Amino acid sequence: MNTKPRLVDYIFLGLAVLCFLGTLIFVIVKYPSLPDLLPSHFNARGEIDGWSGKTAAAFFPSIIGFLMLVIMGPIQFFPKLWNNTQGVPAYKLPRVIRSTRTSLCLMLFLMEAFFGCTALCAVNLAPMPALVPYLFMGLTMAVIVFILVQTFRK
């Protein structure tokens, strides 16, 4: 039973790490020149609807991104923790494990990219592009549907 991580899993993990590091470096470089108040929240259309002090607004997305890397990065190597393989017939188990692992890696990348975009918009005092929240939610839903289809497919 081949359930080892595939190249695509490592690609998504690598992209997630690059998004996190790129965002963190950008925020650290820009931090000294930032004003005291920065956008800290954006509505579904990408418009700024909340403001915070510069430390919180600039680094909160990076902190969340770091926590996501620490939690979701390693968990892909431990399928028994996922709790979605109980009751799955043996012939389906490798497919369910591989698809769930790839989905977790993709979700991590999507979240890192979204938090990165949030931090970049906050630091640049710019609204978020209106398509970004919808794109993030749509892709997240697509990943969830993919996992469900792979799990319940005959």
Secondary structure as UniProt FT lines:
FT   HELIX           7..30
FT   HELIX           31..33
FT   STRAND          37..42
FT   TURN            44..45
FT   STRAND          48..53
FT   HELIX           54..75
FT   TURN            76..77
FT   HELIX           79..81
FT   TURN            86..87
FT   TURN            90..92
FT   HELIX           93..123
FT   TURN            124..125
FT   HELIX           131..152
//
